[in-house]
Amino acid sequence: MHAMTLLAILLFAAPLAKFIPLTVLSAIFVCRSLTNMGDGRKFRECEAVEAGSGTWLVTFLLTVFADLTVAVEAGMIMGALGVHQQSDPARPRLRG
C-alpha cells in the first residue's frame, strides 16, 4: 500500500516540481545536511583515538569541499586501511 501511495504521489506531483526554484531546493538541501550530518554534538563526541572518527571527519570535509564521489572513495580506502591495521595482531592498538 505504501509503495502505491508513493507511486501516485510521484506520478502526480513530479510535473509540479519544475515550478520549484532551484534556490529553494538548494536551501532545503543545505538545511537538512547541516542538521543531520554536521551536527555539533557529533563533532564534540569525536575523539582522536576512536577508530572511525578520523575517517568520518575526512569523509565529511571532502563531501562539503570536494565531491561526494571523492569522499566515498576516500572513506572506503581509509576504512579498509583501518580495518587492516586493527586486524593485524603484531600492531599495537591505539585504545587505552
MMTF fields as JSON, N, C-alpha, C and O atoms, coordinates in Angstrom:
{
  "mmtfVersion": "1.0.0",
  "mmtfProducer": "UNKNOWN",
  "numBonds": 383,
  "numAtoms": 384,
  "numGroups": 96,
  "numChains": 1,
  "numModels": 1,
  "chainsPerModel": [1],
  "groupsPerChain": [96],
  "chainIdList": ["A"],
  "bondAtomList": [4, 2, 8, 6, 12, 10, 16, 14, 20, 18, 24, 22, 28, 26, 32, 30, 36, 34, 40, 38, 44, 42, 48, 46, 52, 50, 56, 54, 60, 58, 64, 62, 68, 66, 72, 70, 76, 74, 80, 78, 84, 82, 88, 86, 92, 90, 96, 94, 100, 98, 104, 102, 108, 106, 112, 110, 116, 114, 120, 118, 124, 122, 128, 126, 132, 130, 136, 134, 140, 138, 144, 142, 148, 146, 152, 150, 156, 154, 160, 158, 164, 162, 168, 166, 172, 170, 176, 174, 180, 178, 184, 182, 188, 186, 192, 190, 196, 194, 200, 198, 204, 202, 208, 206, 212, 210, 216, 214, 220, 218, 224, 222, 228, 226, 232, 230, 236, 234, 240, 238, 244, 242, 248, 246, 252, 250, 256, 254, 260, 258, 264, 262, 268, 266, 272, 270, 276, 274, 280, 278, 284, 282, 288, 286, 292, 290, 296, 294, 300, 298, 304, 302, 308, 306, 312, 310, 316, 314, 320, 318, 324, 322, 328, 326, 332, 330, 336, 334, 340, 338, 344, 342, 348, 346, 352, 350, 356, 354, 360, 358, 364, 362, 368, 366, 372, 370, 376, 374, 380, 378],
  "bondOrderList": [1, 1, 1, 1, 1, 1, 1, 1, 1, 1, 1, 1, 1, 1, 1, 1, 1, 1, 1, 1, 1, 1, 1, 1, 1, 1, 1, 1, 1, 1, 1, 1, 1, 1, 1, 1, 1, 1, 1, 1, 1, 1, 1, 1, 1, 1, 1, 1, 1, 1, 1, 1, 1, 1, 1, 1, 1, 1, 1, 1, 1, 1, 1, 1, 1, 1, 1, 1, 1, 1, 1, 1, 1, 1, 1, 1, 1, 1, 1, 1, 1, 1, 1, 1, 1, 1, 1, 1, 1, 1, 1, 1, 1, 1, 1],
  "groupList": [{"groupName": "MET", "atomNameList": ["N", "CA", "C", "O"], "elementList": ["N", "C", "C", "O"], "formalChargeList": [0, 0, 0, 0], "bondAtomList": [1, 0, 2, 1, 3, 2], "bondOrderList": [1, 1, 2], "singleLetterCode": "M", "chemCompType": "L-PEPTIDE LINKING"}, {"groupName": "HIS", "atomNameList": ["N", "CA", "C", "O"], "elementList": ["N", "C", "C", "O"], "formalChargeList": [0, 0, 0, 0], "bondAtomList": [1, 0, 2, 1, 3, 2], "bondOrderList": [1, 1, 2], "singleLetterCode": "H", "chemCompType": "L-PEPTIDE LINKING"}, {"groupName": "ALA", "atomNameList": ["N", "CA", "C", "O"], "elementList": ["N", "C", "C", "O"], "formalChargeList": [0, 0, 0, 0], "bondAtomList": [1, 0, 2, 1, 3, 2], "bondOrderList": [1, 1, 2], "singleLetterCode": "A", "chemCompType": "L-PEPTIDE LINKING"}, {"groupName": "THR", "atomNameList": ["N", "CA", "C", "O"], "elementList": ["N", "C", "C", "O"], "formalChargeList": [0, 0, 0, 0], "bondAtomList": [1, 0, 2, 1, 3, 2], "bondOrderList": [1, 1, 2], "singleLetterCode": "T", "chemCompType": "L-PEPTIDE LINKING"}, {"groupName": "LEU", "atomNameList": ["N", "CA", "C", "O"], "elementList": ["N", "C", "C", "O"], "formalChargeList": [0, 0, 0, 0], "bondAtomList": [1, 0, 2, 1, 3, 2], "bondOrderList": [1, 1, 2], "singleLetterCode": "L", "chemCompType": "L-PEPTIDE LINKING"}, {"groupName": "ILE", "atomNameList": ["N", "CA", "C", "O"], "elementList": ["N", "C", "C", "O"], "formalChargeList": [0, 0, 0, 0], "bondAtomList": [1, 0, 2, 1, 3, 2], "bondOrderList": [1, 1, 2], "singleLetterCode": "I", "chemCompType": "L-PEPTIDE LINKING"}, {"groupName": "PHE", "atomNameList": ["N", "CA", "C", "O"], "elementList": ["N", "C", "C", "O"], "formalChargeList": [0, 0, 0, 0], "bondAtomList": [1, 0, 2, 1, 3, 2], "bondOrderList": [1, 1, 2], "singleLetterCode": "F", "chemCompType": "L-PEPTIDE LINKING"}, {"groupName": "PRO", "atomNameList": ["N", "CA", "C", "O"], "elementList": ["N", "C", "C", "O"], "formalChargeList": [0, 0, 0, 0], "bondAtomList": [1, 0, 2, 1, 3, 2], "bondOrderList": [1, 1, 2], "singleLetterCode": "P", "chemCompType": "L-PEPTIDE LINKING"}, {"groupName": "LYS", "atomNameList": ["N", "CA", "C", "O"], "elementList": ["N", "C", "C", "O"], "formalChargeList": [0, 0, 0, 0], "bondAtomList": [1, 0, 2, 1, 3, 2], "bondOrderList": [1, 1, 2], "singleLetterCode": "K", "chemCompType": "L-PEPTIDE LINKING"}, {"groupName": "VAL", "atomNameList": ["N", "CA", "C", "O"], "elementList": ["N", "C", "C", "O"], "formalChargeList": [0, 0, 0, 0], "bondAtomList": [1, 0, 2, 1, 3, 2], "bondOrderList": [1, 1, 2], "singleLetterCode": "V", "chemCompType": "L-PEPTIDE LINKING"}, {"groupName": "SER", "atomNameList": ["N", "CA", "C", "O"], "elementList": ["N", "C", "C", "O"], "formalChargeList": [0, 0, 0, 0], "bondAtomList": [1, 0, 2, 1, 3, 2], "bondOrderList": [1, 1, 2], "singleLetterCode": "S", "chemCompType": "L-PEPTIDE LINKING"}, {"groupName": "CYS", "atomNameList": ["N", "CA", "C", "O"], "elementList": ["N", "C", "C", "O"], "formalChargeList": [0, 0, 0, 0], "bondAtomList": [1, 0, 2, 1, 3, 2], "bondOrderList": [1, 1, 2], "singleLetterCode": "C", "chemCompType": "L-PEPTIDE LINKING"}, {"groupName": "ARG", "atomNameList": ["N", "CA", "C", "O"], "elementList": ["N", "C", "C", "O"], "formalChargeList": [0, 0, 0, 0], "bondAtomList": [1, 0, 2, 1, 3, 2], "bondOrderList": [1, 1, 2], "singleLetterCode": "R", "chemCompType": "L-PEPTIDE LINKING"}, {"groupName": "ASN", "atomNameList": ["N", "CA", "C", "O"], "elementList": ["N", "C", "C", "O"], "formalChargeList": [0, 0, 0, 0], "bondAtomList": [1, 0, 2, 1, 3, 2], "bondOrderList": [1, 1, 2], "singleLetterCode": "N", "chemCompType": "L-PEPTIDE LINKING"}, {"groupName": "GLY", "atomNameList": ["N", "CA", "C", "O"], "elementList": ["N", "C", "C", "O"], "formalChargeList": [0, 0, 0, 0], "bondAtomList": [1, 0, 2, 1, 3, 2], "bondOrderList": [1, 1, 2], "singleLetterCode": "G", "chemCompType": "PEPTIDE LINKING"}, {"groupName": "ASP", "atomNameList": ["N", "CA", "C", "O"], "elementList": ["N", "C", "C", "O"], "formalChargeList": [0, 0, 0, 0], "bondAtomList": [1, 0, 2, 1, 3, 2], "bondOrderList": [1, 1, 2], "singleLetterCode": "D", "chemCompType": "L-PEPTIDE LINKING"}, {"groupName": "GLU", "atomNameList": ["N", "CA", "C", "O"], "elementList": ["N", "C", "C", "O"], "formalChargeList": [0, 0, 0, 0], "bondAtomList": [1, 0, 2, 1, 3, 2], "bondOrderList": [1, 1, 2], "singleLetterCode": "E", "chemCompType": "L-PEPTIDE LINKING"}, {"groupName": "TRP", "atomNameList": ["N", "CA", "C", "O"], "elementList": ["N", "C", "C", "O"], "formalChargeList": [0, 0, 0, 0], "bondAtomList": [1, 0, 2, 1, 3, 2], "bondOrderList": [1, 1, 2], "singleLetterCode": "W", "chemCompType": "L-PEPTIDE LINKING"}, {"groupName": "GLN", "atomNameList": ["N", "CA", "C", "O"], "elementList": ["N", "C", "C", "O"], "formalChargeList": [0, 0, 0, 0], "bondAtomList": [1, 0, 2, 1, 3, 2], "bondOrderList": [1, 1, 2], "singleLetterCode": "Q", "chemCompType": "L-PEPTIDE LINKING"}],
  "groupTypeList": [0, 1, 2, 0, 3, 4, 4, 2, 5, 4, 4, 6, 2, 2, 7, 4, 2, 8, 6, 5, 7, 4, 3, 9, 4, 10, 2, 5, 6, 9, 11, 12, 10, 4, 3, 13, 0, 14, 15, 14, 12, 8, 6, 12, 16, 11, 16, 2, 9, 16, 2, 14, 10, 14, 3, 17, 4, 9, 3, 6, 4, 4, 3, 9, 6, 2, 15, 4, 3, 9, 2, 9, 16, 2, 14, 0, 5, 0, 14, 2, 4, 14, 9, 1, 18, 18, 10, 15, 7, 2, 12, 7, 12, 4, 12, 14],
  "groupIdList": [1, 2, 3, 4, 5, 6, 7, 8, 9, 10, 11, 12, 13, 14, 15, 16, 17, 18, 19, 20, 21, 22, 23, 24, 25, 26, 27, 28, 29, 30, 31, 32, 33, 34, 35, 36, 37, 38, 39, 40, 41, 42, 43, 44, 45, 46, 47, 48, 49, 50, 51, 52, 53, 54, 55, 56, 57, 58, 59, 60, 61, 62, 63, 64, 65, 66, 67, 68, 69, 70, 71, 72, 73, 74, 75, 76, 77, 78, 79, 80, 81, 82, 83, 84, 85, 86, 87, 88, 89, 90, 91, 92, 93, 94, 95, 96],
  "secStructList": [7, 2, 2, 2, 2, 2, 2, 2, 2, 2, 2, 2, 2, 4, 4, 4, 4, 4, 4, 1, 7, 2, 2, 2, 2, 2, 2, 2, 2, 2, 2, 2, 2, 2, 2, 2, 6, 1, 7, 2, 2, 2, 2, 2, 2, 7, 7, 6, 6, 1, 6, 6, 2, 2, 2, 2, 2, 2, 2, 2, 2, 2, 2, 2, 2, 1, 7, 2, 2, 2, 2, 2, 2, 2, 2, 2, 2, 2, 2, 2, 2, 2, 2, 2, 2, 2, 2, 7, 6, 6, 1, 7, 7, 1, 7, 7],
  "xCoordList": [0.814, 0.0, 0.867, 0.561, 1.962, 2.831, 3.485, 3.628, 3.879, 4.515, 3.546, 3.944, 2.305, 1.307, 1.066, 0.888, 1.059, 0.877, 2.053, 1.862, 3.267, 4.439, 4.457, 4.858, 4.026, 3.956, 2.948, 3.214, 1.803, 0.789, 1.289, 1.075, 1.948, 2.497, 3.551, 3.584, 4.4, 5.448, 4.861, 5.324, 3.861, 3.281, 2.533, 2.585, 1.837, 1.029, 1.788, 1.471, 2.771, 3.478, 4.764, 5.265, 5.302, 6.558, 6.46, 7.397, 5.376, 5.299, 5.275, 5.643, 4.854, 4.815, 6.186, 6.387, 7.116, 8.444, 9.198, 10.105, 8.843, 9.545, 9.264, 9.97, 8.241, 7.917, 8.637, 8.55, 9.339, 10.08, 11.43, 12.183, 11.746, 13.045, 14.201, 14.091, 15.3, 16.457, 17.061, 17.658, 16.913, 17.439, 16.711, 17.318, 15.426, 14.658, 15.095, 15.261, 15.285, 15.743, 17.126, 17.395, 18.009, 19.352, 19.317, 20.093, 18.449, 18.326, 17.807, 18.273, 16.862, 16.353, 17.468, 17.615, 18.249, 19.358, 20.394, 20.854, 20.756, 21.759, 21.249, 21.981, 20.013, 19.453, 19.396, 19.755, 18.962, 18.875, 20.25, 20.434, 21.209, 22.538, 23.232, 23.956, 23.031, 23.657, 23.038, 23.742, 21.745, 21.119, 21.334, 21.302, 21.551, 21.736, 23.204, 23.628, 23.985, 25.359, 26.311, 27.234, 26.111, 27.021, 26.567, 26.713, 26.031, 25.535, 26.708, 27.685, 26.607, 27.688, 27.985, 29.136, 26.975, 27.205, 28.087, 28.899, 27.93, 28.763, 30.224, 31.117, 30.473, 31.853, 32.467, 33.638, 31.707, 32.24, 32.458, 33.336, 31.678, 31.817, 33.043, 33.506, 33.569, 34.725, 35.966, 36.234, 36.707, 37.985, 39.046, 38.76, 40.266, 41.331, 41.666, 42.062, 41.519, 41.901, 40.763, 40.974, 39.598, 38.487, 38.704, 39.178, 38.367, 38.736, 38.187, 38.946, 36.914, 36.318, 36.203, 35.701, 36.641, 36.407, 37.22, 36.725, 38.446, 39.258, 38.673, 38.62, 38.24, 37.611, 36.341, 36.078, 35.546, 34.293, 34.562, 33.875, 35.553, 35.843, 36.37, 35.959, 37.267, 37.797, 36.687, 36.605, 35.835, 34.727, 33.771, 33.303, 33.479, 32.598, 33.194, 32.502, 34.467, 35.094, 35.207, 35.018, 35.511, 35.563, 34.181, 34.053, 33.159, 31.798, 31.433, 30.812, 31.818, 31.47, 32.316, 31.784, 33.637, 34.517, 34.94, 35.434, 34.766, 35.185, 33.965, 33.213, 33.778, 32.723, 32.311, 33.134, 31.071, 30.578, 31.3, 31.616, 31.561, 32.238, 33.643, 34.067, 34.362, 35.712, 35.657, 36.499, 34.666, 34.54, 34.255, 34.823, 33.393, 33.074, 34.301, 34.588, 35.022, 36.229, 37.264, 37.847, 37.493, 38.477, 38.037, 38.857, 36.76, 36.259, 36.397, 36.732, 36.141, 36.288, 37.751, 38.062, 38.638, 40.064, 40.561, 41.262, 40.205, 40.64, 40.041, 40.713, 38.793, 38.162, 38.815, 39.012, 39.151, 39.809, 41.187, 41.576, 41.926, 43.239, 43.122, 43.945, 42.114, 41.904, 41.515, 41.967, 40.691, 40.299, 41.502, 41.677, 42.346, 43.542, 44.49, 45.07, 44.653, 45.552, 45.018, 45.797, 43.716, 43.147, 43.178, 43.226, 43.151, 43.131, 44.525, 44.658, 45.563, 46.943, 47.359, 47.462, 47.6, 47.922, 49.293, 49.543, 50.188, 51.522, 51.533, 52.461, 50.494, 50.446, 49.74, 48.718, 50.269, 49.582, 48.339, 48.293, 47.365, 46.142, 46.263, 47.01, 45.536, 45.613, 44.724, 44.912, 43.78, 42.847, 43.556, 44.376, 43.218, 43.895, 43.1, 43.594],
  "yCoordList": [-1.189, 0.0, 1.266, 2.244, 1.224, 2.39, 2.655, 3.806, 1.596, 1.758, 2.363, 3.18, 1.972, 2.527, 4.007, 4.798, 4.383, 5.787, 6.621, 7.699, 6.117, 6.834, 6.94, 7.965, 5.888, 5.923, 6.968, 7.707, 7.03, 8.013, 9.439, 10.318, 9.662, 10.996, 11.353, 12.476, 10.401, 10.644, 10.966, 11.888, 10.225, 10.443, 11.765, 12.431, 12.151, 13.361, 14.615, 15.705, 14.498, 15.676, 15.967, 17.089, 14.998, 15.216, 16.342, 17.133, 16.447, 17.572, 18.937, 19.941, 18.988, 20.261, 20.681, 21.847, 19.76, 20.064, 21.056, 21.734, 21.153, 22.088, 23.542, 24.439, 23.782, 25.144, 25.564, 26.724, 24.649, 24.968, 25.558, 24.924, 26.762, 27.354, 26.532, 25.971, 26.461, 25.696, 26.265, 25.526, 27.568, 28.149, 27.612, 27.424, 27.366, 26.793, 25.36, 24.959, 24.586, 23.209, 23.149, 22.291, 24.064, 24.06, 24.488, 23.969, 25.413, 25.817, 24.66, 24.461, 23.908, 22.735, 21.712, 21.129, 21.489, 20.538, 20.961, 20.133, 22.227, 22.719, 22.598, 22.146, 22.992, 22.909, 21.468, 21.187, 20.581, 19.174, 18.559, 17.784, 18.894, 18.312, 18.858, 18.119, 20.124, 20.685, 20.141, 19.932, 19.916, 19.417, 17.926, 17.447, 17.185, 15.739, 15.338, 14.618, 15.788, 15.325, 16.211, 15.699, 17.491, 18.403, 18.78, 19.935, 17.852, 18.117, 18.414, 17.666, 19.498, 19.904, 18.887, 18.741, 18.184, 17.157, 16.032, 15.471, 15.705, 14.654, 15.081, 14.267, 16.356, 16.828, 16.766, 16.414, 17.098, 17.056, 15.631, 15.392, 14.677, 13.287, 12.61, 11.592, 13.155, 12.549, 12.71, 13.787, 11.638, 11.663, 11.168, 10.36, 11.652, 11.311, 9.829, 9.28, 9.167, 7.761, 6.826, 5.62, 7.349, 6.496, 6.021, 6.782, 4.791, 4.144, 4.866, 5.117, 5.206, 5.736, 7.234, 7.756, 7.96, 9.4, 10.124, 11.076, 9.7, 10.332, 10.096, 11.007, 8.891, 8.568, 9.369, 9.888, 9.475, 10.234, 11.7, 12.305, 12.28, 13.696, 13.992, 14.976, 13.162, 13.363, 13.205, 13.984, 12.203, 11.998, 13.183, 13.624, 13.7, 14.859, 16.071, 16.74, 16.36, 17.533, 17.405, 18.385, 16.205, 16.009, 16.135, 16.619, 15.702, 15.85, 17.32, 17.722, 18.115, 19.538, 20.301, 21.089, 20.073, 20.913, 20.325, 21.065, 19.041, 18.447, 17.88, 18.62, 16.577, 15.908, 14.661, 14.055, 14.289, 13.122, 11.851, 10.997, 11.721, 10.533, 10.418, 9.334, 11.529, 11.541, 11.195, 10.448, 11.739, 11.486, 10.015, 9.448, 9.4, 7.989, 7.131, 6.194, 7.443, 6.676, 6.795, 5.794, 8.012, 8.214, 7.515, 6.91, 7.595, 6.926, 5.419, 4.771, 4.859, 3.407, 2.986, 1.971, 3.763, 3.418, 3.553, 2.673, 4.65, 4.835, 3.769, 3.263, 3.435, 2.388, 1.033, 0.279, 0.723, -0.563, -0.616, -1.651, 0.475, 0.509, 0.417, -0.226, 1.049, 0.984, -0.402, -0.854, -1.082, -2.45, -3.361, -4.25, -3.15, -3.982, -3.781, -4.746, -2.547, -2.277, -2.866, -3.344, -2.84, -3.383, -4.902, -5.507, -5.526, -6.986, -7.588, -8.8, -6.775, -7.261, -7.417, -6.412, -8.637, -8.82, -8.27, -8.041, -8.051, -7.554, -6.059, -5.554, -5.343, -3.895, -3.577, -4.187, -2.634, -2.232, -1.404, -0.697, -1.492, -0.726, 0.611, 0.739, 1.609, 2.954, 3.159, 4.114, 2.287, 2.474, 2.211, 1.301, 3.033, 2.901, 2.316, 2.17],
  "zCoordList": [0.0, 0.0, 0.0, -0.682, 0.785, 0.844, -0.501, -0.914, -1.18, -2.479, -3.493, -4.323, -3.428, -4.343, -4.059, -4.985, -2.78, -2.409, -2.909, -3.471, -2.705, -3.191, -4.709, -5.26, -5.378, -6.838, -7.307, -8.255, -6.652, -7.022, -6.792, -7.627, -5.669, -5.397, -6.436, -6.939, -6.748, -7.736, -9.108, -9.778, -9.522, -10.849, -10.945, -11.979, -9.876, -9.947, -9.516, -9.993, -8.638, -8.143, -8.913, -8.857, -9.62, -10.347, -11.375, -11.485, -12.127, -13.073, -12.378, -12.987, -11.132, -10.411, -9.896, -9.555, -9.837, -9.314, -10.191, -9.709, -11.457, -12.336, -11.977, -12.437, -11.16, -10.749, -9.47, -9.067, -8.834, -7.613, -8.015, -8.754, -7.538, -7.89, -7.324, -6.234, -8.059, -7.618, -6.339, -5.555, -6.121, -4.888, -3.669, -2.615, -3.803, -2.696, -2.436, -1.284, -3.501, -3.34, -2.714, -1.874, -3.122, -2.531, -1.078, -0.275, -0.711, 0.699, 1.55, 2.672, 1.035, 1.759, 1.926, 3.0, 0.884, 0.948, 1.99, 2.777, 2.0, 2.953, 4.379, 5.259, 4.618, 5.978, 6.467, 7.611, 5.638, 6.036, 6.262, 7.2, 5.418, 5.58, 6.82, 7.488, 7.141, 8.33, 9.616, 10.604, 9.607, 10.833, 11.023, 12.157, 9.959, 10.094, 10.118, 11.022, 9.144, 9.057, 9.858, 10.492, 9.843, 10.511, 11.903, 12.305, 12.637, 13.974, 14.904, 14.938, 15.648, 16.538, 17.618, 18.027, 18.085, 19.107, 18.568, 19.304, 17.296, 16.702, 16.654, 16.89, 16.348, 16.326, 17.722, 17.859, 18.749, 20.107, 20.588, 21.418, 20.085, 20.5, 19.887, 20.403, 18.803, 18.142, 19.011, 19.544, 19.142, 19.829, 18.859, 17.975, 19.025, 18.081, 18.098, 17.069, 19.24, 19.312, 18.912, 18.784, 18.719, 18.324, 16.893, 16.049, 16.624, 15.357, 14.129, 13.193, 14.097, 12.88, 12.821, 11.825, 13.834, 13.847, 12.786, 12.181, 12.547, 11.504, 10.127, 9.3, 9.888, 8.613, 8.432, 7.347, 9.496, 9.434, 9.149, 8.326, 9.815, 9.646, 8.242, 7.627, 7.733, 6.38, 5.349, 4.399, 5.532, 4.601, 4.625, 3.575, 5.816, 5.937, 5.23, 4.462, 5.479, 4.876, 3.358, 2.637, 2.872, 1.421, 0.785, -0.34, 1.498, 0.974, 0.837, -0.147, 1.818, 1.794, 0.782, 0.0, 0.791, -0.002, -1.342, -2.193, -1.56, -2.835, -3.56, -4.195, -3.463, -4.201, -3.422, -2.736, -3.524, -2.8, -3.246, -2.418, -4.536, -5.041, -4.466, -4.064, -4.426, -3.867, -2.383, -1.884, -1.679, -0.246, 0.044, 0.977, -0.738, -0.536, -0.82, -0.075, -1.889, -2.212, -1.095, -0.677, -0.613, 0.455, 1.739, 2.429, 2.057, 3.248, 3.171, 4.162, 1.997, 1.843, 1.961, 2.584, 1.364, 1.445, 2.876, 3.374, 3.541, 4.93, 5.839, 6.738, 5.607, 6.405, 6.194, 7.147, 4.953, 4.673, 5.309, 5.85, 5.255, 5.886, 7.404, 8.056, 7.959, 9.402, 9.858, 10.91, 9.093, 9.442, 9.344, 10.177, 8.324, 8.16, 9.337, 9.835, 9.785, 10.902, 12.198, 13.023, 12.389, 13.616, 13.631, 14.702, 12.461, 12.419, 12.501, 12.67, 12.385, 12.439, 13.906, 14.609, 14.393, 15.81, 16.193, 17.376, 15.232, 15.549, 15.839, 16.471, 15.375, 15.572, 16.884, 17.199, 17.648, 18.883, 18.571, 17.564, 19.412, 19.227, 19.927, 20.897, 19.447, 19.985, 21.205, 21.959, 21.398, 22.518, 23.838, 23.958, 24.822, 26.113, 27.196, 28.315]
}
